[in-house]
Amino acid sequence: EGGVAVLFKLCRQDAPSYLHVHALKALTSICSVEEGINELEKVDGVLCLADLLTNERNSEATRAEAAALVSQITSPHVNFTQHLSSFLENMEDIVTALINLCKDASSGEVFLLASAALANITFFDSMACEILLQLNATKILIEACRDPQRVDTPYSKDQVVTILANMAILDQCASEMIQENGVELLLEFLHEKPLPGISAEGAALERVLQKSAVTLARLSREPDITHIATSLNCIPRLIELCRSPSERNNSDSVLVACLAALRRLAVSCRQSFEESDYQQLIKPRLVDSFLLCSNMEESFV
């Protein structure tokens, strides 16, 4: 009782950076439960987080921990974040600060914290995607993926492709993806290979595969994207992911996403499909193609 208020009071003070960092870590733990988020809202915690993130005099460590707390309170897995009315009021400032943190991150950990917060926010409110487009986020995120100092794990790739998938709903995202060679990045992600078995890293790679296919499917309403995807041989890789269970670590979600992407691509480039692929993966009902592929043995590939 009152712990959230005390910790935010400390965050508002001109205290040493390490005290802000420890206070924010404690708040992130407390706000994993509904009562913690309710207390955060009562003490204008979102406004404090916006101030911490936008003040570039604060250390990178402080801003990274503020990003971690933003990620916690906006998690799609938490069903009580809709009460954060103050978040919408501060969203533009927070999103701007987070994409700048992604751009300037000195380590993979800082990038991961900032990008995870952004990914959650793009689920939280669609206006975030429009703000990100205006802030040149497509370019920033794709450039980060070329920098192993910032994007160095499947978890970071998962956050990037989540943001891109949510931004892909907007019509103007396609031209940004073309300009920044984003389809090439999606194809690189589609060639990620999850390790056999169950592991956190393998699960992250499966999400990268799934969301890359989802992003491509959403973007393929634009003929220019379809043309680029076809010229880069995205279709053979998507077919391989459907027909070869080991390539997707037997993931059903990856299979569904790849089938959906193929069907979207087939609308405007039917000629790029072998007849057998078209008859098995495109023409039937989605559920029938799914059952066909999910029952395939490697020897048939």
C-alpha positions as CSV (number, residue, x, y, z in Angstrom):
1,E,0.0,0.0,0.0
2,G,1.5,3.3,-1.1
3,G,4.7,1.7,-2.4
4,V,3.9,2.7,-6.0
5,A,3.5,6.3,-5.0
6,V,6.8,6.3,-3.1
7,L,8.7,4.7,-6.0
8,F,7.3,7.2,-8.5
9,K,8.1,10.1,-6.1
10,L,11.7,8.8,-6.2
11,C,11.7,8.7,-10.0
12,R,10.5,12.3,-10.1
13,Q,13.4,13.5,-7.9
14,D,16.8,14.6,-9.2
15,A,18.3,11.4,-7.8
16,P,21.3,9.4,-9.0
17,S,20.6,7.3,-12.1
18,Y,21.1,4.0,-10.3
19,L,18.2,4.9,-7.8
20,H,15.9,5.6,-10.7
21,V,16.9,2.3,-12.3
22,H,16.2,0.3,-9.1
23,A,12.9,2.1,-8.5
24,L,11.7,1.4,-12.1
25,K,12.7,-2.3,-11.8
26,A,10.6,-2.6,-8.6
27,L,7.7,-0.8,-10.3
28,T,7.9,-3.3,-13.2
29,S,7.5,-6.2,-10.8
30,I,4.7,-4.5,-8.9
31,C,2.8,-3.7,-12.1
32,S,2.6,-7.3,-13.2
33,V,-0.7,-7.3,-11.2
34,E,-3.8,-5.3,-11.7
35,E,-3.6,-3.5,-8.4
36,G,-0.1,-2.2,-9.3
37,I,-1.4,-0.7,-12.6
38,N,-4.3,0.9,-10.9
39,E,-2.0,2.5,-8.4
40,L,0.3,3.7,-11.2
41,E,-2.7,5.3,-12.9
42,K,-3.8,7.1,-9.7
43,V,-0.3,8.7,-9.2
44,D,0.1,9.9,-12.9
45,G,2.7,7.2,-13.4
46,V,2.3,7.3,-17.2
47,L,3.1,11.0,-17.2
48,C,6.2,10.3,-15.1
49,L,7.3,7.6,-17.5
50,A,6.8,10.0,-20.5
51,D,9.0,12.6,-18.7
52,L,11.7,10.0,-17.9
53,L,11.8,8.8,-21.5
54,T,11.7,12.1,-23.2
55,N,14.4,13.8,-21.0
56,E,17.6,13.0,-22.8
57,R,19.6,14.1,-19.8
58,N,18.5,10.9,-18.2
59,S,20.9,8.0,-18.6
60,E,20.2,5.3,-21.2
61,A,19.9,2.8,-18.4
62,T,17.1,4.9,-16.8
63,R,15.2,5.3,-20.1
64,A,15.6,1.6,-20.8
65,E,14.1,0.6,-17.5
66,A,11.3,3.1,-18.1
67,A,10.7,1.3,-21.5
68,A,10.6,-2.0,-19.6
69,L,7.9,-0.7,-17.4
70,V,5.9,0.7,-20.4
71,S,6.2,-2.8,-21.9
72,Q,4.9,-4.4,-18.7
73,I,1.8,-2.1,-18.5
74,T,0.9,-2.4,-22.2
75,S,1.4,-6.2,-22.5
76,P,-1.3,-7.8,-24.8
77,H,-1.4,-10.6,-22.3
78,V,-2.7,-8.3,-19.6
79,N,-6.5,-7.7,-19.8
80,F,-6.7,-4.6,-17.5
81,T,-4.6,-2.1,-19.5
82,Q,-7.7,-0.6,-21.1
83,H,-8.0,1.4,-17.9
84,L,-4.9,3.4,-18.8
85,S,-6.7,6.4,-20.2
86,S,-3.7,8.6,-19.4
87,F,-1.6,6.5,-21.8
88,L,-3.4,7.7,-24.9
89,E,-2.8,11.3,-23.7
90,N,1.0,10.7,-23.6
91,M,1.3,8.1,-26.3
92,E,2.9,10.3,-29.0
93,D,5.7,11.5,-26.6
94,I,6.3,7.9,-25.4
95,V,6.3,6.4,-28.9
96,T,8.7,9.1,-30.1
97,A,11.1,8.6,-27.2
98,L,11.0,4.8,-27.7
99,I,11.8,4.9,-31.4
100,N,14.7,7.3,-30.7
101,L,15.9,4.9,-28.1
102,C,15.8,2.1,-30.7
103,K,17.8,4.3,-33.0
104,D,20.5,5.2,-30.5
105,A,20.6,2.0,-28.4
106,S,24.2,1.1,-27.4
107,S,23.4,-2.5,-26.8
108,G,21.0,-5.3,-27.8
109,E,19.4,-5.3,-24.4
110,V,18.4,-1.6,-24.6
111,F,17.1,-2.1,-28.1
112,L,15.1,-5.1,-27.0
113,L,13.4,-3.2,-24.1
114,A,12.5,-0.3,-26.3
115,S,11.3,-2.3,-29.2
116,A,9.2,-4.6,-27.0
117,A,7.5,-1.6,-25.5
118,L,6.8,-0.3,-29.0
119,A,5.5,-3.7,-30.2
120,N,3.0,-3.8,-27.3
121,I,1.9,-0.2,-27.9
122,T,1.1,-1.1,-31.6
123,F,-1.4,-3.6,-30.2
124,F,-2.7,-1.2,-27.6
125,D,-3.8,1.5,-30.1
126,S,-3.7,1.7,-33.9
127,M,-2.8,5.4,-33.7
128,A,0.7,4.3,-32.6
129,C,1.3,2.8,-36.0
130,E,0.4,6.1,-37.7
131,I,2.8,7.9,-35.4
132,L,5.6,5.4,-36.1
133,L,5.2,5.9,-39.8
134,Q,5.5,9.7,-39.4
135,L,8.7,9.1,-37.4
136,N,10.4,7.1,-40.1
137,A,10.2,4.0,-37.9
138,T,10.4,1.6,-40.9
139,K,13.8,2.9,-41.8
140,I,15.0,2.9,-38.2
141,L,13.9,-0.6,-37.5
142,I,15.2,-2.1,-40.7
143,E,18.6,-0.4,-40.3
144,A,18.8,-1.7,-36.7
145,C,18.4,-5.3,-38.1
146,R,21.5,-4.7,-40.1
147,D,23.4,-3.8,-36.9
148,P,24.4,-6.9,-34.8
149,Q,25.1,-4.6,-31.9
150,R,21.5,-3.7,-31.6
151,V,19.6,-6.7,-33.1
152,D,21.5,-9.7,-31.9
153,T,18.8,-12.3,-30.8
154,P,15.6,-13.9,-32.1
155,Y,13.8,-11.9,-29.4
156,S,14.7,-8.6,-30.9
157,K,13.8,-9.8,-34.4
158,D,10.4,-10.9,-33.0
159,Q,9.7,-7.4,-31.7
160,V,10.8,-5.7,-35.0
161,V,8.6,-7.9,-37.1
162,T,5.7,-7.5,-34.7
163,I,5.9,-3.8,-35.2
164,L,6.2,-4.1,-39.0
165,A,3.3,-6.5,-39.1
166,N,1.0,-4.1,-37.2
167,M,2.2,-1.1,-39.3
168,A,1.6,-3.1,-42.5
169,I,-2.2,-2.7,-42.0
170,L,-1.7,1.0,-43.1
171,D,-1.7,1.6,-46.8
172,Q,1.3,3.9,-46.7
173,C,3.5,1.3,-45.1
174,A,4.1,-0.5,-48.4
175,S,5.9,2.4,-50.0
176,E,8.1,2.7,-46.9
177,M,8.9,-1.0,-47.0
178,I,9.9,-0.8,-50.7
179,Q,12.1,2.2,-50.2
180,E,14.0,0.6,-47.3
181,N,14.3,-2.9,-48.9
182,G,11.9,-4.2,-46.2
183,V,10.8,-7.2,-48.3
184,E,14.4,-8.4,-48.5
185,L,14.5,-8.3,-44.7
186,L,11.2,-10.3,-44.5
187,L,12.7,-12.9,-46.8
188,E,15.8,-13.1,-44.5
189,F,13.6,-13.6,-41.5
190,L,11.6,-16.3,-43.5
191,H,14.9,-18.2,-43.8
192,E,15.4,-18.4,-40.0
193,K,15.5,-22.0,-38.9
194,P,14.2,-22.8,-35.4
195,L,16.2,-25.4,-33.5
196,P,14.4,-28.8,-33.1
197,G,12.5,-29.3,-29.9
198,I,11.0,-26.8,-27.4
199,S,13.0,-23.8,-26.2
200,A,12.4,-20.1,-25.6
201,E,14.7,-19.2,-28.5
202,G,13.1,-21.7,-30.8
203,A,9.6,-20.3,-30.0
204,A,10.9,-16.8,-30.7
205,L,12.2,-17.9,-34.1
206,E,8.8,-19.5,-34.9
207,R,7.1,-16.2,-34.1
208,V,9.6,-14.5,-36.4
209,L,8.6,-16.9,-39.2
210,Q,4.9,-16.5,-38.6
211,K,4.9,-12.7,-38.3
212,S,7.2,-12.3,-41.4
213,A,4.6,-14.3,-43.4
214,V,1.7,-12.2,-41.9
215,T,3.5,-9.0,-42.8
216,L,4.1,-10.2,-46.3
217,A,0.5,-11.2,-46.7
218,R,-0.7,-7.8,-45.5
219,L,1.7,-5.9,-47.8
220,S,0.9,-8.0,-50.8
221,R,-2.3,-6.1,-51.5
222,E,0.1,-3.7,-53.2
223,P,1.2,-5.0,-56.7
224,D,4.7,-3.5,-56.3
225,I,5.2,-5.6,-53.2
226,T,4.0,-8.7,-54.9
227,H,6.4,-8.1,-57.8
228,I,9.3,-7.7,-55.5
229,A,8.4,-10.7,-53.4
230,T,8.1,-12.9,-56.5
231,S,11.4,-11.6,-57.9
232,L,13.2,-12.4,-54.6
233,N,11.8,-16.0,-54.7
234,C,9.6,-15.6,-51.6
235,I,7.1,-18.0,-53.0
236,P,9.4,-21.1,-53.1
237,R,10.5,-20.4,-49.5
238,L,6.9,-20.1,-48.3
239,I,6.0,-23.3,-50.1
240,E,9.0,-25.0,-48.4
241,L,7.8,-23.8,-45.0
242,C,4.4,-25.3,-45.7
243,R,5.6,-28.6,-47.1
244,S,8.5,-29.3,-44.8
245,P,7.4,-29.5,-41.1
246,S,11.0,-29.5,-39.9
247,E,11.6,-26.1,-41.5
248,R,9.0,-24.6,-39.3
249,N,9.6,-26.9,-36.3
250,N,6.2,-28.4,-36.8
251,S,4.5,-25.1,-36.0
252,D,0.9,-24.8,-37.0
253,S,0.8,-21.0,-36.6
254,V,3.7,-20.7,-39.1
255,L,1.9,-23.0,-41.5
256,V,-1.3,-21.0,-41.4
257,A,0.5,-17.7,-41.9
258,C,2.5,-19.1,-44.9
259,L,-0.6,-20.5,-46.5
260,A,-2.3,-17.1,-46.1
261,A,0.7,-15.3,-47.6
262,L,0.8,-17.7,-50.6
263,R,-2.9,-17.2,-51.2
264,R,-2.5,-13.4,-51.2
265,L,0.4,-13.6,-53.6
266,A,-1.5,-16.0,-55.9
267,V,-4.2,-13.4,-56.5
268,S,-1.8,-11.4,-58.7
269,C,0.9,-13.9,-59.7
270,R,-0.8,-17.2,-60.4
271,Q,1.8,-17.9,-63.1
272,S,4.6,-18.1,-60.4
273,F,3.1,-21.3,-59.0
274,E,3.7,-24.9,-60.1
275,E,0.4,-26.6,-60.9
276,S,0.8,-29.1,-58.1
277,D,1.4,-26.3,-55.6
278,Y,-1.5,-24.4,-56.8
279,Q,-3.9,-27.4,-56.6
280,Q,-2.7,-28.3,-53.1
281,L,-1.9,-25.0,-51.4
282,I,-4.1,-22.4,-53.1
283,K,-7.2,-23.9,-54.6
284,P,-8.6,-25.9,-51.7
285,R,-10.2,-24.5,-48.6
286,L,-7.6,-23.2,-46.2
287,V,-8.4,-25.9,-43.7
288,D,-7.9,-28.6,-46.3
289,S,-4.5,-27.3,-47.4
290,F,-3.6,-27.0,-43.7
291,L,-4.5,-30.6,-43.0
292,L,-2.6,-31.8,-46.1
293,C,0.6,-30.0,-45.0
294,S,0.3,-30.7,-41.3
295,N,0.2,-34.5,-42.1
296,M,3.1,-34.5,-44.5
297,E,6.1,-36.6,-43.9
298,E,9.6,-35.3,-44.7
299,S,10.0,-38.1,-47.3
300,F,7.3,-36.6,-49.5
301,V,8.9,-33.1,-49.7
